[in-house]
Amino acid sequence: MPEQTNWKELKICMDSMEAQLIRGLLESEDIPVQMDNINMHDLLPGVGLINIKILVPEEYFEKAEKLVREFYDGQ
């Protein structure tokens, strides 16, 4: 992976369980993952206004998008 990584937003999750499942799926396929707002969401779980953004490097975006789509389609 290049030193200067451009991260792209893949998905927004409403809860940390969903975000962690997606993170695990992507990391199992050797796709780097960053999650924005995960700490704030866990700190204030009942607020519901804090979304968790899942980001992947641009060069992994298409593969990650396909994996997440298949995950939600149950394939």
C-alpha positions in Angstrom: 0.0 0.0 0.0 1.4 3.4 -0.9 2.5 5.8 1.9 -0.1 8.4 1.1 -3.4 6.5 1.2 -6.6 8.1 -0.1 -9.5 6.7 1.9 -13.0 6.5 0.5 -16.2 6.1 2.4 -17.7 2.7 1.8 -20.6 2.6 4.2 -22.3 4.4 7.1 -23.5 2.2 9.9 -26.0 3.0 12.7 -24.5 0.7 15.3 -21.1 -0.7 16.2 -22.1 -4.3 15.9 -22.9 -3.9 12.2 -19.7 -1.9 11.7 -17.6 -4.5 13.4 -19.1 -7.3 11.3 -18.3 -5.4 8.1 -14.8 -4.6 9.4 -14.1 -8.3 10.1 -15.4 -9.3 6.7 -13.1 -6.8 4.9 -10.1 -7.5 7.0 -10.5 -11.2 6.4 -10.0 -10.4 2.7 -6.9 -8.3 3.6 -8.7 -5.0 2.9 -7.5 -2.2 5.3 -10.3 -0.5 7.2 -10.7 2.7 9.1 -13.8 3.5 11.2 -14.7 7.1 11.9 -16.8 7.9 15.0 -16.6 4.4 16.5 -15.4 5.7 19.8 -18.0 8.4 20.0 -20.7 5.9 19.1 -19.6 3.5 21.8 -19.3 6.3 24.3 -22.9 7.6 23.6 -24.7 4.4 22.5 -28.2 5.6 23.0 -27.9 8.9 21.2 -28.5 7.4 17.7 -27.2 10.6 16.0 -23.6 9.3 15.7 -23.1 7.3 12.5 -20.0 5.1 12.0 -18.3 5.7 8.7 -16.4 2.7 7.2 -13.5 3.8 5.0 -11.2 1.8 2.7 -8.3 2.8 0.5 -9.5 3.8 -2.9 -7.6 0.9 -4.6 -9.7 -1.6 -2.5 -13.0 0.2 -2.9 -14.6 -1.9 -5.7 -13.6 -5.2 -4.1 -14.9 -4.0 -0.7 -18.1 -2.7 -2.2 -18.8 -6.1 -3.8 -18.1 -8.0 -0.6 -20.4 -5.8 1.4 -23.1 -6.0 -1.2 -22.9 -9.9 -1.2 -22.9 -9.8 2.6 -26.2 -8.0 2.6 -27.7 -10.1 -0.2 -26.9 -13.2 1.8 -24.5 -14.8 -0.7 
